[in-house]
Amino acid sequence: MKHAVIFAHPVPQSFTGSVASAYAKAVTGLGHSVLVRDLYGIGFDPCLKARELPFASDFQIAPDIAQERDLLKDCDVFALVYPLWLNTLPAILKGYLERVFGFGFAYGAGGQSCNPLLNGRKLISFTSSGAPAAWVTRTGALQTQFDDYFAELCGMSVLDHVHVGAVTPGASAYFIQARLEEVANIINTHFRRPL
């Protein structure tokens, strides 16, 4: 099984970066392959161009997008790892999904935008915020609605959405380590093969 870990945080050593690394380590430990896409690290341009709109008269898939699609085409699982900023996903990730998972790659079979192209693939999300998890849940900030919509559009099934609240600069090493161990446990729950 091949996993694409797509993470969005400008600091690779951040909690978000640590979750992405923990995910990659856990699935590799199960014998799966992993492709890590650090959106800030690769300098991804999140701005959708006019000619990338599917029905533009001069439609063209940009070279960077063609390269990303080629990297992702045989992935079975897409793991989105990101912080909640303003109670939503970072702009760089939104732009990545718009440009890379757009028409012709994730949906658009038969020229119809309602026809998914990633049938049978899976989506799992890991988010974090400085706010307490209870507050995030109460205010409706968790991206489960987004996950469900995005997955259905692309033909994927949602495995899980794991959110960790109260991730602040003052969070203890014990708190962080315990959360990273939870990532490994979640991976084992979803992907461990029965003996």
Disulfide bonds with the S-S distance in Angstrom:
none
